[in-house]
Amino acid sequence: MRILIVEDEEKLAQAVKKGLELKGFSVDWLSDSEKARTRILLYKEEYDLVLLDLMLPGISGDQICRDVREAGITTPIIMLTARDETEYKVDLLNSGADDYITKPFAFDELVARINAILRRPEQSHSANLKVRDIELNPGKHVVTKNGKEVSLTLKEFSLLELFMRHPDEALPRETILDHVWNFDFPGFSNVLDVHMKNLRKKLDTYAESDPLFETIRGVGYRLNA
């Protein structure tokens, strides 16, 4: 799962980012409200959830939320606010936010709210994924092959989930790196190739003529359904 944090308090943003990455999320952080609004509008398919601060310099968080919803984007949004008035919280929800959390907050509570939103029935991410004899349960973070559980690292799991959501598609290296790592990750790094090699060892036991993962020269990789 990939999360965008929009927060101008660097110390808070970095602490939340680090904590979420340790929980297995891929996290981007922006402090500029205009850049954040543009990122959400242009890359609406890239994020599973947005943590959006209310009191941002420039464009306020609730205005960004309204603009995003008016554009038809349904990505879940949790507002971060220092205001605790009930009436104001109602306004946040009316602006299109899915939830809010009042500063200062406990990190465990934030994670619980994120997980609660991501496992809602209407979210497509709650559905199990299956390709050939491989099944992936996003909610339980479990992968099985022929009914037997396979142990994957956090990055391997994120890679596999991305491929299983886009079967038979040739995914460019840049797209994979952006989704599983972040926008600032160097595209020339061989870390992707290392993880793909490990995934193949654990999952790709098919004949060479019918591989599960296929290298597309000059492009990236494809999962053959």
MODELLER restraints for C-alpha pairs under 7 A, 6 or more apart:
rsr = mdl.restraints
at = mdl.atoms
rsr.add(forms.Gaussian(group=physical.xy_distance, feature=features.Distance(at['CA:1:A'], at['CA:25:A']), mean=5.34, stdev=0.5))
rsr.add(forms.Gaussian(group=physical.xy_distance, feature=features.Distance(at['CA:1:A'], at['CA:26:A']), mean=6.25, stdev=0.5))
rsr.add(forms.Gaussian(group=physical.xy_distance, feature=features.Distance(at['CA:1:A'], at['CA:48:A']), mean=6.01, stdev=0.5))
rsr.add(forms.Gaussian(group=physical.xy_distance, feature=features.Distance(at['CA:2:A'], at['CA:25:A']), mean=5.73, stdev=0.5))
rsr.add(forms.Gaussian(group=physical.xy_distance, feature=features.Distance(at['CA:2:A'], at['CA:26:A']), mean=4.61, stdev=0.5))
rsr.add(forms.Gaussian(group=physical.xy_distance, feature=features.Distance(at['CA:2:A'], at['CA:27:A']), mean=5.76, stdev=0.5))
rsr.add(forms.Gaussian(group=physical.xy_distance, feature=features.Distance(at['CA:2:A'], at['CA:47:A']), mean=5.17, stdev=0.5))
rsr.add(forms.Gaussian(group=physical.xy_distance, feature=features.Distance(at['CA:2:A'], at['CA:48:A']), mean=5.39, stdev=0.5))
rsr.add(forms.Gaussian(group=physical.xy_distance, feature=features.Distance(at['CA:2:A'], at['CA:49:A']), mean=6.90, stdev=0.5))
rsr.add(forms.Gaussian(group=physical.xy_distance, feature=features.Distance(at['CA:3:A'], at['CA:25:A']), mean=6.95, stdev=0.5))
rsr.add(forms.Gaussian(group=physical.xy_distance, feature=features.Distance(at['CA:3:A'], at['CA:26:A']), mean=6.24, stdev=0.5))
rsr.add(forms.Gaussian(group=physical.xy_distance, feature=features.Distance(at['CA:3:A'], at['CA:27:A']), mean=4.88, stdev=0.5))
rsr.add(forms.Gaussian(group=physical.xy_distance, feature=features.Distance(at['CA:3:A'], at['CA:28:A']), mean=6.43, stdev=0.5))
rsr.add(forms.Gaussian(group=physical.xy_distance, feature=features.Distance(at['CA:3:A'], at['CA:47:A']), mean=5.62, stdev=0.5))
rsr.add(forms.Gaussian(group=physical.xy_distance, feature=features.Distance(at['CA:3:A'], at['CA:48:A']), mean=5.95, stdev=0.5))
rsr.add(forms.Gaussian(group=physical.xy_distance, feature=features.Distance(at['CA:3:A'], at['CA:49:A']), mean=5.05, stdev=0.5))
rsr.add(forms.Gaussian(group=physical.xy_distance, feature=features.Distance(at['CA:3:A'], at['CA:50:A']), mean=5.66, stdev=0.5))
rsr.add(forms.Gaussian(group=physical.xy_distance, feature=features.Distance(at['CA:4:A'], at['CA:27:A']), mean=5.83, stdev=0.5))
rsr.add(forms.Gaussian(group=physical.xy_distance, feature=features.Distance(at['CA:4:A'], at['CA:28:A']), mean=4.89, stdev=0.5))
rsr.add(forms.Gaussian(group=physical.xy_distance, feature=features.Distance(at['CA:4:A'], at['CA:29:A']), mean=5.81, stdev=0.5))
rsr.add(forms.Gaussian(group=physical.xy_distance, feature=features.Distance(at['CA:4:A'], at['CA:47:A']), mean=6.65, stdev=0.5))
rsr.add(forms.Gaussian(group=physical.xy_distance, feature=features.Distance(at['CA:4:A'], at['CA:49:A']), mean=6.61, stdev=0.5))
rsr.add(forms.Gaussian(group=physical.xy_distance, feature=features.Distance(at['CA:4:A'], at['CA:50:A']), mean=4.81, stdev=0.5))
rsr.add(forms.Gaussian(group=physical.xy_distance, feature=features.Distance(at['CA:4:A'], at['CA:51:A']), mean=6.17, stdev=0.5))
rsr.add(forms.Gaussian(group=physical.xy_distance, feature=features.Distance(at['CA:5:A'], at['CA:28:A']), mean=6.15, stdev=0.5))
rsr.add(forms.Gaussian(group=physical.xy_distance, feature=features.Distance(at['CA:5:A'], at['CA:29:A']), mean=4.67, stdev=0.5))
rsr.add(forms.Gaussian(group=physical.xy_distance, feature=features.Distance(at['CA:5:A'], at['CA:30:A']), mean=6.28, stdev=0.5))
rsr.add(forms.Gaussian(group=physical.xy_distance, feature=features.Distance(at['CA:5:A'], at['CA:50:A']), mean=6.01, stdev=0.5))
rsr.add(forms.Gaussian(group=physical.xy_distance, feature=features.Distance(at['CA:5:A'], at['CA:51:A']), mean=4.77, stdev=0.5))
rsr.add(forms.Gaussian(group=physical.xy_distance, feature=features.Distance(at['CA:5:A'], at['CA:52:A']), mean=6.22, stdev=0.5))
rsr.add(forms.Gaussian(group=physical.xy_distance, feature=features.Distance(at['CA:6:A'], at['CA:29:A']), mean=6.00, stdev=0.5))
rsr.add(forms.Gaussian(group=physical.xy_distance, feature=features.Distance(at['CA:6:A'], at['CA:30:A']), mean=5.02, stdev=0.5))
rsr.add(forms.Gaussian(group=physical.xy_distance, feature=features.Distance(at['CA:6:A'], at['CA:31:A']), mean=5.62, stdev=0.5))
rsr.add(forms.Gaussian(group=physical.xy_distance, feature=features.Distance(at['CA:6:A'], at['CA:36:A']), mean=6.56, stdev=0.5))
rsr.add(forms.Gaussian(group=physical.xy_distance, feature=features.Distance(at['CA:6:A'], at['CA:51:A']), mean=6.05, stdev=0.5))
rsr.add(forms.Gaussian(group=physical.xy_distance, feature=features.Distance(at['CA:6:A'], at['CA:52:A']), mean=4.86, stdev=0.5))
rsr.add(forms.Gaussian(group=physical.xy_distance, feature=features.Distance(at['CA:6:A'], at['CA:53:A']), mean=5.94, stdev=0.5))
rsr.add(forms.Gaussian(group=physical.xy_distance, feature=features.Distance(at['CA:7:A'], at['CA:13:A']), mean=5.97, stdev=0.5))
rsr.add(forms.Gaussian(group=physical.xy_distance, feature=features.Distance(at['CA:7:A'], at['CA:30:A']), mean=6.53, stdev=0.5))
rsr.add(forms.Gaussian(group=physical.xy_distance, feature=features.Distance(at['CA:7:A'], at['CA:31:A']), mean=5.05, stdev=0.5))
rsr.add(forms.Gaussian(group=physical.xy_distance, feature=features.Distance(at['CA:7:A'], at['CA:52:A']), mean=6.56, stdev=0.5))
rsr.add(forms.Gaussian(group=physical.xy_distance, feature=features.Distance(at['CA:7:A'], at['CA:53:A']), mean=5.23, stdev=0.5))
rsr.add(forms.Gaussian(group=physical.xy_distance, feature=features.Distance(at['CA:8:A'], at['CA:31:A']), mean=4.37, stdev=0.5))
rsr.add(forms.Gaussian(group=physical.xy_distance, feature=features.Distance(at['CA:8:A'], at['CA:56:A']), mean=6.45, stdev=0.5))
rsr.add(forms.Gaussian(group=physical.xy_distance, feature=features.Distance(at['CA:17:A'], at['CA:27:A']), mean=6.12, stdev=0.5))
rsr.add(forms.Gaussian(group=physical.xy_distance, feature=features.Distance(at['CA:21:A'], at['CA:27:A']), mean=6.53, stdev=0.5))
rsr.add(forms.Gaussian(group=physical.xy_distance, feature=features.Distance(at['CA:24:A'], at['CA:154:A']), mean=5.62, stdev=0.5))
rsr.add(forms.Gaussian(group=physical.xy_distance, feature=features.Distance(at['CA:26:A'], at['CA:180:A']), mean=6.00, stdev=0.5))
rsr.add(forms.Gaussian(group=physical.xy_distance, feature=features.Distance(at['CA:26:A'], at['CA:181:A']), mean=5.83, stdev=0.5))
rsr.add(forms.Gaussian(group=physical.xy_distance, feature=features.Distance(at['CA:26:A'], at['CA:182:A']), mean=6.86, stdev=0.5))
rsr.add(forms.Gaussian(group=physical.xy_distance, feature=features.Distance(at['CA:27:A'], at['CA:182:A']), mean=6.70, stdev=0.5))
rsr.add(forms.Gaussian(group=physical.xy_distance, feature=features.Distance(at['CA:28:A'], at['CA:182:A']), mean=5.97, stdev=0.5))
rsr.add(forms.Gaussian(group=physical.xy_distance, feature=features.Distance(at['CA:30:A'], at['CA:36:A']), mean=6.13, stdev=0.5))
rsr.add(forms.Gaussian(group=physical.xy_distance, feature=features.Distance(at['CA:33:A'], at['CA:56:A']), mean=6.39, stdev=0.5))
rsr.add(forms.Gaussian(group=physical.xy_distance, feature=features.Distance(at['CA:33:A'], at['CA:57:A']), mean=6.81, stdev=0.5))
rsr.add(forms.Gaussian(group=physical.xy_distance, feature=features.Distance(at['CA:33:A'], at['CA:58:A']), mean=6.32, stdev=0.5))
rsr.add(forms.Gaussian(group=physical.xy_distance, feature=features.Distance(at['CA:33:A'], at['CA:59:A']), mean=5.62, stdev=0.5))
rsr.add(forms.Gaussian(group=physical.xy_distance, feature=features.Distance(at['CA:34:A'], at['CA:59:A']), mean=6.64, stdev=0.5))
rsr.add(forms.Gaussian(group=physical.xy_distance, feature=features.Distance(at['CA:37:A'], at['CA:64:A']), mean=5.95, stdev=0.5))
rsr.add(forms.Gaussian(group=physical.xy_distance, feature=features.Distance(at['CA:41:A'], at['CA:68:A']), mean=6.58, stdev=0.5))
rsr.add(forms.Gaussian(group=physical.xy_distance, feature=features.Distance(at['CA:44:A'], at['CA:73:A']), mean=6.77, stdev=0.5))
rsr.add(forms.Gaussian(group=physical.xy_distance, feature=features.Distance(at['CA:46:A'], at['CA:179:A']), mean=6.44, stdev=0.5))
rsr.add(forms.Gaussian(group=physical.xy_distance, feature=features.Distance(at['CA:48:A'], at['CA:75:A']), mean=6.22, stdev=0.5))
rsr.add(forms.Gaussian(group=physical.xy_distance, feature=features.Distance(at['CA:48:A'], at['CA:76:A']), mean=6.92, stdev=0.5))
rsr.add(forms.Gaussian(group=physical.xy_distance, feature=features.Distance(at['CA:49:A'], at['CA:75:A']), mean=5.81, stdev=0.5))
rsr.add(forms.Gaussian(group=physical.xy_distance, feature=features.Distance(at['CA:49:A'], at['CA:76:A']), mean=4.86, stdev=0.5))
rsr.add(forms.Gaussian(group=physical.xy_distance, feature=features.Distance(at['CA:49:A'], at['CA:77:A']), mean=5.83, stdev=0.5))
rsr.add(forms.Gaussian(group=physical.xy_distance, feature=features.Distance(at['CA:50:A'], at['CA:76:A']), mean=6.30, stdev=0.5))
rsr.add(forms.Gaussian(group=physical.xy_distance, feature=features.Distance(at['CA:50:A'], at['CA:77:A']), mean=4.77, stdev=0.5))
rsr.add(forms.Gaussian(group=physical.xy_distance, feature=features.Distance(at['CA:50:A'], at['CA:78:A']), mean=6.27, stdev=0.5))
rsr.add(forms.Gaussian(group=physical.xy_distance, feature=features.Distance(at['CA:51:A'], at['CA:77:A']), mean=5.99, stdev=0.5))
rsr.add(forms.Gaussian(group=physical.xy_distance, feature=features.Distance(at['CA:51:A'], at['CA:78:A']), mean=4.99, stdev=0.5))
rsr.add(forms.Gaussian(group=physical.xy_distance, feature=features.Distance(at['CA:51:A'], at['CA:79:A']), mean=5.99, stdev=0.5))
rsr.add(forms.Gaussian(group=physical.xy_distance, feature=features.Distance(at['CA:51:A'], at['CA:80:A']), mean=6.85, stdev=0.5))
rsr.add(forms.Gaussian(group=physical.xy_distance, feature=features.Distance(at['CA:52:A'], at['CA:61:A']), mean=6.05, stdev=0.5))
rsr.add(forms.Gaussian(group=physical.xy_distance, feature=features.Distance(at['CA:52:A'], at['CA:77:A']), mean=6.79, stdev=0.5))
rsr.add(forms.Gaussian(group=physical.xy_distance, feature=features.Distance(at['CA:52:A'], at['CA:78:A']), mean=6.11, stdev=0.5))
rsr.add(forms.Gaussian(group=physical.xy_distance, feature=features.Distance(at['CA:52:A'], at['CA:79:A']), mean=4.84, stdev=0.5))
rsr.add(forms.Gaussian(group=physical.xy_distance, feature=features.Distance(at['CA:52:A'], at['CA:80:A']), mean=5.83, stdev=0.5))
rsr.add(forms.Gaussian(group=physical.xy_distance, feature=features.Distance(at['CA:53:A'], at['CA:61:A']), mean=5.58, stdev=0.5))
rsr.add(forms.Gaussian(group=physical.xy_distance, feature=features.Distance(at['CA:53:A'], at['CA:79:A']), mean=5.68, stdev=0.5))
rsr.add(forms.Gaussian(group=physical.xy_distance, feature=features.Distance(at['CA:53:A'], at['CA:80:A']), mean=4.50, stdev=0.5))
rsr.add(forms.Gaussian(group=physical.xy_distance, feature=features.Distance(at['CA:53:A'], at['CA:81:A']), mean=6.24, stdev=0.5))
rsr.add(forms.Gaussian(group=physical.xy_distance, feature=features.Distance(at['CA:54:A'], at['CA:60:A']), mean=5.88, stdev=0.5))
rsr.add(forms.Gaussian(group=physical.xy_distance, feature=features.Distance(at['CA:54:A'], at['CA:61:A']), mean=4.11, stdev=0.5))
rsr.add(forms.Gaussian(group=physical.xy_distance, feature=features.Distance(at['CA:54:A'], at['CA:62:A']), mean=6.03, stdev=0.5))
rsr.add(forms.Gaussian(group=physical.xy_distance, feature=features.Distance(at['CA:54:A'], at['CA:79:A']), mean=6.31, stdev=0.5))
rsr.add(forms.Gaussian(group=physical.xy_distance, feature=features.Distance(at['CA:54:A'], at['CA:80:A']), mean=5.88, stdev=0.5))
rsr.add(forms.Gaussian(group=physical.xy_distance, feature=features.Distance(at['CA:54:A'], at['CA:81:A']), mean=5.41, stdev=0.5))
rsr.add(forms.Gaussian(group=physical.xy_distance, feature=features.Distance(at['CA:55:A'], at['CA:61:A']), mean=6.27, stdev=0.5))
rsr.add(forms.Gaussian(group=physical.xy_distance, feature=features.Distance(at['CA:62:A'], at['CA:92:A']), mean=6.51, stdev=0.5))
rsr.add(forms.Gaussian(group=physical.xy_distance, feature=features.Distance(at['CA:62:A'], at['CA:95:A']), mean=6.18, stdev=0.5))
rsr.add(forms.Gaussian(group=physical.xy_distance, feature=features.Distance(at['CA:65:A'], at['CA:95:A']), mean=6.33, stdev=0.5))
rsr.add(forms.Gaussian(group=physical.xy_distance, feature=features.Distance(at['CA:65:A'], at['CA:96:A']), mean=6.10, stdev=0.5))
rsr.add(forms.Gaussian(group=physical.xy_distance, feature=features.Distance(at['CA:65:A'], at['CA:97:A']), mean=6.66, stdev=0.5))
rsr.add(forms.Gaussian(group=physical.xy_distance, feature=features.Distance(at['CA:66:A'], at['CA:95:A']), mean=5.38, stdev=0.5))
rsr.add(forms.Gaussian(group=physical.xy_distance, feature=features.Distance(at['CA:66:A'], at['CA:96:A']), mean=6.19, stdev=0.5))
rsr.add(forms.Gaussian(group=physical.xy_distance, feature=features.Distance(at['CA:69:A'], at['CA:96:A']), mean=6.36, stdev=0.5))
rsr.add(forms.Gaussian(group=physical.xy_distance, feature=features.Distance(at['CA:76:A'], at['CA:98:A']), mean=5.93, stdev=0.5))
rsr.add(forms.Gaussian(group=physical.xy_distance, feature=features.Distance(at['CA:77:A'], at['CA:97:A']), mean=5.17, stdev=0.5))
rsr.add(forms.Gaussian(group=physical.xy_distance, feature=features.Distance(at['CA:77:A'], at['CA:98:A']), mean=5.39, stdev=0.5))
rsr.add(forms.Gaussian(group=physical.xy_distance, feature=features.Distance(at['CA:77:A'], at['CA:99:A']), mean=6.79, stdev=0.5))
rsr.add(forms.Gaussian(group=physical.xy_distance, feature=features.Distance(at['CA:78:A'], at['CA:97:A']), mean=6.01, stdev=0.5))
rsr.add(forms.Gaussian(group=physical.xy_distance, feature=features.Distance(at['CA:78:A'], at['CA:98:A']), mean=5.85, stdev=0.5))
rsr.add(forms.Gaussian(group=physical.xy_distance, feature=features.Distance(at['CA:78:A'], at['CA:99:A']), mean=4.78, stdev=0.5))
rsr.add(forms.Gaussian(group=physical.xy_distance, feature=features.Distance(at['CA:78:A'], at['CA:100:A']), mean=5.05, stdev=0.5))
rsr.add(forms.Gaussian(group=physical.xy_distance, feature=features.Distance(at['CA:79:A'], at['CA:97:A']), mean=6.53, stdev=0.5))
rsr.add(forms.Gaussian(group=physical.xy_distance, feature=features.Distance(at['CA:79:A'], at['CA:99:A']), mean=6.37, stdev=0.5))
rsr.add(forms.Gaussian(group=physical.xy_distance, feature=features.Distance(at['CA:79:A'], at['CA:100:A']), mean=4.43, stdev=0.5))
rsr.add(forms.Gaussian(group=physical.xy_distance, feature=features.Distance(at['CA:79:A'], at['CA:101:A']), mean=6.35, stdev=0.5))
rsr.add(forms.Gaussian(group=physical.xy_distance, feature=features.Distance(at['CA:80:A'], at['CA:100:A']), mean=5.90, stdev=0.5))
rsr.add(forms.Gaussian(group=physical.xy_distance, feature=features.Distance(at['CA:80:A'], at['CA:101:A']), mean=5.32, stdev=0.5))
rsr.add(forms.Gaussian(group=physical.xy_distance, feature=features.Distance(at['CA:80:A'], at['CA:102:A']), mean=6.07, stdev=0.5))
rsr.add(forms.Gaussian(group=physical.xy_distance, feature=features.Distance(at['CA:80:A'], at['CA:103:A']), mean=6.75, stdev=0.5))
rsr.add(forms.Gaussian(group=physical.xy_distance, feature=features.Distance(at['CA:81:A'], at['CA:101:A']), mean=6.38, stdev=0.5))
rsr.add(forms.Gaussian(group=physical.xy_distance, feature=features.Distance(at['CA:81:A'], at['CA:102:A']), mean=4.99, stdev=0.5))
rsr.add(forms.Gaussian(group=physical.xy_distance, feature=features.Distance(at['CA:81:A'], at['CA:103:A']), mean=5.80, stdev=0.5))
rsr.add(forms.Gaussian(group=physical.xy_distance, feature=features.Distance(at['CA:82:A'], at['CA:102:A']), mean=5.44, stdev=0.5))
rsr.add(forms.Gaussian(group=physical.xy_distance, feature=features.Distance(at['CA:82:A'], at['CA:103:A']), mean=4.81, stdev=0.5))
rsr.add(forms.Gaussian(group=physical.xy_distance, feature=features.Distance(at['CA:83:A'], at['CA:102:A']), mean=6.76, stdev=0.5))
rsr.add(forms.Gaussian(group=physical.xy_distance, feature=features.Distance(at['CA:84:A'], at['CA:102:A']), mean=6.48, stdev=0.5))
rsr.add(forms.Gaussian(group=physical.xy_distance, feature=features.Distance(at['CA:93:A'], at['CA:99:A']), mean=6.75, stdev=0.5))
rsr.add(forms.Gaussian(group=physical.xy_distance, feature=features.Distance(at['CA:118:A'], at['CA:125:A']), mean=7.00, stdev=0.5))
rsr.add(forms.Gaussian(group=physical.xy_distance, feature=features.Distance(at['CA:119:A'], at['CA:126:A']), mean=5.33, stdev=0.5))
rsr.add(forms.Gaussian(group=physical.xy_distance, feature=features.Distance(at['CA:119:A'], at['CA:139:A']), mean=6.67, stdev=0.5))
rsr.add(forms.Gaussian(group=physical.xy_distance, feature=features.Distance(at['CA:125:A'], at['CA:138:A']), mean=6.73, stdev=0.5))
rsr.add(forms.Gaussian(group=physical.xy_distance, feature=features.Distance(at['CA:126:A'], at['CA:138:A']), mean=6.32, stdev=0.5))
rsr.add(forms.Gaussian(group=physical.xy_distance, feature=features.Distance(at['CA:126:A'], at['CA:139:A']), mean=6.06, stdev=0.5))
rsr.add(forms.Gaussian(group=physical.xy_distance, feature=features.Distance(at['CA:128:A'], at['CA:136:A']), mean=5.76, stdev=0.5))
rsr.add(forms.Gaussian(group=physical.xy_distance, feature=features.Distance(at['CA:128:A'], at['CA:137:A']), mean=4.76, stdev=0.5))
rsr.add(forms.Gaussian(group=physical.xy_distance, feature=features.Distance(at['CA:128:A'], at['CA:138:A']), mean=6.60, stdev=0.5))
rsr.add(forms.Gaussian(group=physical.xy_distance, feature=features.Distance(at['CA:129:A'], at['CA:135:A']), mean=5.63, stdev=0.5))
rsr.add(forms.Gaussian(group=physical.xy_distance, feature=features.Distance(at['CA:129:A'], at['CA:136:A']), mean=5.08, stdev=0.5))
rsr.add(forms.Gaussian(group=physical.xy_distance, feature=features.Distance(at['CA:129:A'], at['CA:137:A']), mean=6.54, stdev=0.5))
rsr.add(forms.Gaussian(group=physical.xy_distance, feature=features.Distance(at['CA:129:A'], at['CA:164:A']), mean=6.61, stdev=0.5))
rsr.add(forms.Gaussian(group=physical.xy_distance, feature=features.Distance(at['CA:130:A'], at['CA:136:A']), mean=6.36, stdev=0.5))
rsr.add(forms.Gaussian(group=physical.xy_distance, feature=features.Distance(at['CA:131:A'], at['CA:164:A']), mean=6.75, stdev=0.5))
rsr.add(forms.Gaussian(group=physical.xy_distance, feature=features.Distance(at['CA:131:A'], at['CA:225:A']), mean=5.61, stdev=0.5))
rsr.add(forms.Gaussian(group=physical.xy_distance, feature=features.Distance(at['CA:132:A'], at['CA:225:A']), mean=6.28, stdev=0.5))
rsr.add(forms.Gaussian(group=physical.xy_distance, feature=features.Distance(at['CA:133:A'], at['CA:145:A']), mean=5.54, stdev=0.5))
rsr.add(forms.Gaussian(group=physical.xy_distance, feature=features.Distance(at['CA:133:A'], at['CA:146:A']), mean=5.29, stdev=0.5))
rsr.add(forms.Gaussian(group=physical.xy_distance, feature=features.Distance(at['CA:134:A'], at['CA:144:A']), mean=5.70, stdev=0.5))
rsr.add(forms.Gaussian(group=physical.xy_distance, feature=features.Distance(at['CA:134:A'], at['CA:145:A']), mean=4.53, stdev=0.5))
rsr.add(forms.Gaussian(group=physical.xy_distance, feature=features.Distance(at['CA:134:A'], at['CA:146:A']), mean=6.62, stdev=0.5))
rsr.add(forms.Gaussian(group=physical.xy_distance, feature=features.Distance(at['CA:135:A'], at['CA:143:A']), mean=5.68, stdev=0.5))
rsr.add(forms.Gaussian(group=physical.xy_distance, feature=features.Distance(at['CA:135:A'], at['CA:144:A']), mean=5.29, stdev=0.5))
rsr.add(forms.Gaussian(group=physical.xy_distance, feature=features.Distance(at['CA:135:A'], at['CA:145:A']), mean=6.57, stdev=0.5))
rsr.add(forms.Gaussian(group=physical.xy_distance, feature=features.Distance(at['CA:136:A'], at['CA:142:A']), mean=5.90, stdev=0.5))
rsr.add(forms.Gaussian(group=physical.xy_distance, feature=features.Distance(at['CA:136:A'], at['CA:143:A']), mean=4.52, stdev=0.5))
rsr.add(forms.Gaussian(group=physical.xy_distance, feature=features.Distance(at['CA:136:A'], at['CA:144:A']), mean=6.62, stdev=0.5))
rsr.add(forms.Gaussian(group=physical.xy_distance, feature=features.Distance(at['CA:137:A'], at['CA:143:A']), mean=6.41, stdev=0.5))
rsr.add(forms.Gaussian(group=physical.xy_distance, feature=features.Distance(at['CA:143:A'], at['CA:149:A']), mean=5.70, stdev=0.5))
rsr.add(forms.Gaussian(group=physical.xy_distance, feature=features.Distance(at['CA:143:A'], at['CA:150:A']), mean=5.58, stdev=0.5))
rsr.add(forms.Gaussian(group=physical.xy_distance, feature=features.Distance(at['CA:144:A'], at['CA:150:A']), mean=5.40, stdev=0.5))
rsr.add(forms.Gaussian(group=physical.xy_distance, feature=features.Distance(at['CA:156:A'], at['CA:195:A']), mean=6.37, stdev=0.5))
rsr.add(forms.Gaussian(group=physical.xy_distance, feature=features.Distance(at['CA:156:A'], at['CA:199:A']), mean=6.51, stdev=0.5))
rsr.add(forms.Gaussian(group=physical.xy_distance, feature=features.Distance(at['CA:158:A'], at['CA:180:A']), mean=6.14, stdev=0.5))
rsr.add(forms.Gaussian(group=physical.xy_distance, feature=features.Distance(at['CA:159:A'], at['CA:180:A']), mean=6.43, stdev=0.5))
rsr.add(forms.Gaussian(group=physical.xy_distance, feature=features.Distance(at['CA:163:A'], at['CA:223:A']), mean=5.94, stdev=0.5))
rsr.add(forms.Gaussian(group=physical.xy_distance, feature=features.Distance(at['CA:167:A'], at['CA:223:A']), mean=5.46, stdev=0.5))
rsr.add(forms.Gaussian(group=physical.xy_distance, feature=features.Distance(at['CA:167:A'], at['CA:224:A']), mean=6.22, stdev=0.5))
rsr.add(forms.Gaussian(group=physical.xy_distance, feature=features.Distance(at['CA:167:A'], at['CA:225:A']), mean=5.78, stdev=0.5))
rsr.add(forms.Gaussian(group=physical.xy_distance, feature=features.Distance(at['CA:168:A'], at['CA:222:A']), mean=6.04, stdev=0.5))
rsr.add(forms.Gaussian(group=physical.xy_distance, feature=features.Distance(at['CA:168:A'], at['CA:223:A']), mean=5.53, stdev=0.5))
rsr.add(forms.Gaussian(group=physical.xy_distance, feature=features.Distance(at['CA:168:A'], at['CA:224:A']), mean=4.97, stdev=0.5))
rsr.add(forms.Gaussian(group=physical.xy_distance, feature=features.Distance(at['CA:168:A'], at['CA:225:A']), mean=6.01, stdev=0.5))
rsr.add(forms.Gaussian(group=physical.xy_distance, feature=features.Distance(at['CA:169:A'], at['CA:222:A']), mean=5.65, stdev=0.5))
rsr.add(forms.Gaussian(group=physical.xy_distance, feature=features.Distance(at['CA:170:A'], at['CA:216:A']), mean=6.98, stdev=0.5))
rsr.add(forms.Gaussian(group=physical.xy_distance, feature=features.Distance(at['CA:170:A'], at['CA:220:A']), mean=6.62, stdev=0.5))
rsr.add(forms.Gaussian(group=physical.xy_distance, feature=features.Distance(at['CA:170:A'], at['CA:221:A']), mean=5.67, stdev=0.5))
rsr.add(forms.Gaussian(group=physical.xy_distance, feature=features.Distance(at['CA:170:A'], at['CA:222:A']), mean=4.60, stdev=0.5))
rsr.add(forms.Gaussian(group=physical.xy_distance, feature=features.Distance(at['CA:171:A'], at['CA:220:A']), mean=5.63, stdev=0.5))
rsr.add(forms.Gaussian(group=physical.xy_distance, feature=features.Distance(at['CA:171:A'], at['CA:221:A']), mean=5.54, stdev=0.5))
rsr.add(forms.Gaussian(group=physical.xy_distance, feature=features.Distance(at['CA:171:A'], at['CA:222:A']), mean=6.06, stdev=0.5))
rsr.add(forms.Gaussian(group=physical.xy_distance, feature=features.Distance(at['CA:172:A'], at['CA:219:A']), mean=4.93, stdev=0.5))
rsr.add(forms.Gaussian(group=physical.xy_distance, feature=features.Distance(at['CA:172:A'], at['CA:220:A']), mean=4.44, stdev=0.5))
rsr.add(forms.Gaussian(group=physical.xy_distance, feature=features.Distance(at['CA:172:A'], at['CA:221:A']), mean=6.79, stdev=0.5))
rsr.add(forms.Gaussian(group=physical.xy_distance, feature=features.Distance(at['CA:173:A'], at['CA:219:A']), mean=6.44, stdev=0.5))
rsr.add(forms.Gaussian(group=physical.xy_distance, feature=features.Distance(at['CA:173:A'], at['CA:220:A']), mean=4.69, stdev=0.5))
rsr.add(forms.Gaussian(group=physical.xy_distance, feature=features.Distance(at['CA:174:A'], at['CA:187:A']), mean=6.09, stdev=0.5))
rsr.add(forms.Gaussian(group=physical.xy_distance, feature=features.Distance(at['CA:177:A'], at['CA:185:A']), mean=6.88, stdev=0.5))
rsr.add(forms.Gaussian(group=physical.xy_distance, feature=features.Distance(at['CA:204:A'], at['CA:211:A']), mean=6.60, stdev=0.5))
rsr.add(forms.Gaussian(group=physical.xy_distance, feature=features.Distance(at['CA:204:A'], at['CA:212:A']), mean=5.47, stdev=0.5))
rsr.add(forms.Gaussian(group=physical.xy_distance, feature=features.Distance(at['CA:204:A'], at['CA:213:A']), mean=6.92, stdev=0.5))
rsr.add(forms.Gaussian(group=physical.xy_distance, feature=features.Distance(at['CA:206:A'], at['CA:212:A']), mean=6.71, stdev=0.5))
rsr.add(forms.Gaussian(group=physical.xy_distance, feature=features.Distance(at['CA:212:A'], at['CA:223:A']), mean=5.64, stdev=0.5))
rsr.add(forms.Gaussian(group=physical.xy_distance, feature=features.Distance(at['CA:212:A'], at['CA:224:A']), mean=5.21, stdev=0.5))
rsr.add(forms.Gaussian(group=physical.xy_distance, feature=features.Distance(at['CA:213:A'], at['CA:221:A']), mean=6.89, stdev=0.5))
rsr.add(forms.Gaussian(group=physical.xy_distance, feature=features.Distance(at['CA:213:A'], at['CA:222:A']), mean=5.73, stdev=0.5))
rsr.add(forms.Gaussian(group=physical.xy_distance, feature=features.Distance(at['CA:213:A'], at['CA:223:A']), mean=4.67, stdev=0.5))
rsr.add(forms.Gaussian(group=physical.xy_distance, feature=features.Distance(at['CA:213:A'], at['CA:224:A']), mean=6.23, stdev=0.5))
rsr.add(forms.Gaussian(group=physical.xy_distance, feature=features.Distance(at['CA:214:A'], at['CA:221:A']), mean=5.65, stdev=0.5))
rsr.add(forms.Gaussian(group=physical.xy_distance, feature=features.Distance(at['CA:214:A'], at['CA:222:A']), mean=5.16, stdev=0.5))
rsr.add(forms.Gaussian(group=physical.xy_distance, feature=features.Distance(at['CA:214:A'], at['CA:223:A']), mean=6.35, stdev=0.5))
rsr.add(forms.Gaussian(group=physical.xy_distance, feature=features.Distance(at['CA:215:A'], at['CA:221:A']), mean=4.64, stdev=0.5))
rsr.add(forms.Gaussian(group=physical.xy_distance, feature=features.Distance(at['CA:215:A'], at['CA:222:A']), mean=6.54, stdev=0.5))
rsr.add(forms.Gaussian(group=physical.xy_distance, feature=features.Distance(at['CA:216:A'], at['CA:222:A']), mean=6.94, stdev=0.5))
